[in-house]
Amino acid sequence: MESPESWFHRRATSYVEAQILFHLNQAGVFRLLSETGEQTAPAIAGALRLDASATDALLDYVFEVDELLERDQAHRYSLSEFGRRVLERFSTTTTAGAAAVNMFDVRVGAYGPVWQNLGAMLTQSGRYGHDFHREGRYAEDGVFKLAMRFWNSLIEHVEAPGVESLVEVGLTTGLIERLGERYPDHALYGLDRSQEAIDRSAARAATRAVTNVCWIQGDYFDPQSWCAAIDASRKGVLYSLHFHELMACGEERFVAVLRRLKEALPQWTVVAFEQPRLPHGDRATTPETLWLYAQSNILIHHLIGNGRILSRDAWIALGHEAGCRAVTDRECNYLGYRAFAFQL
């Protein structure tokens, strides 16, 4: 069994190092090492216009406590074989098409202001959304990368017999643009409350020469304001990766919208890609990566109140309560996510 001292210092080191790695990555250090190989700390600082003393101290710390870096007798740093594997695993393409490495972009970058204000939240001297906010720019590209994990599962629903139309709710994933490329004869719709989100999605669609998407600025909870723009005579699928966020408005509202959609789009299926909450009793038999990711997902959304993570049974119960013809779910083969399908 681990000693209290070991537990304490491992936790402290993880807290400090995650922030160091985030900032080194944002400064371009890991990309430079990946592209150029061995570099001394002063050379890295000079190439990236960083403070030489801070660069040296941070790289020395990472070298001593982790396995990402190697250092030779001339004090030249390079990525270890494990470090290259980490960078390869968490490399991505941003919404702007640029190569990037995700090094705690969401946990440290996007939610750093939240962790810094936990005391204020606990003592009610500060409120999220009023006194402080998350840094959304660090989270956006994470959603963009995450979305492609559900591509194959989404295609299964798109290619169901008779499906001719698709609606995406929440335009931060890049999925509707890719669907436009693959299904140029389908009628596609992109729905979002934010005109800025619509403009970005439309711009990405234009770069792919996608012309079969109708962009709708509207509130999902007010289907009367946007359903008229959709051809209800064609069988379709309405999907989203953001229903857990919409659940922040209450399960009753979610059920009420399903009921209204049953009347407006009777041939359609609503598909929610969600990571259901895992029972605490499953911890011992759940892979550690899945368990830790799932708990962080719950914490992030429940702490700031921008979403609710439901159990598998709870998601299915919503569809039955709304009177859906059928409610099914399938594994997405990624971190416990499932595709919940509500047949209207």
Secondary structure, 3 states (H helix, E strand, C coil): CCCHHHHHHHHHHHHHHHHHHHHHHHCCHHHHHHHHCCEEHHHHHHHHCCCHHHHHHHHHHHHHHCCCEEECCCCEEEECHHHHHHHHHCEEECCCCCEEECCCHHHHHHCHHHHHCHHHHHHCCCCECCCECCCHHHHHHHHHHHHHHHHHHHHHHHCCCCCCEEEEECCCCCHHHHHHHHCCCCEEEEEECCHHHHHHHHHHHHHCCCCCEEEEECCCCCHHHCHHHCCCCCCEEEEECCHHHHHHHCHHHHHHHHHHHHHHCCCCEEEEEECCECCHHHHHHCCHHHHHHHHHHHHHHHHHCCCCCCEHHHHHHHHHHCCCCEEEEEECCCCCCEEEEEEC
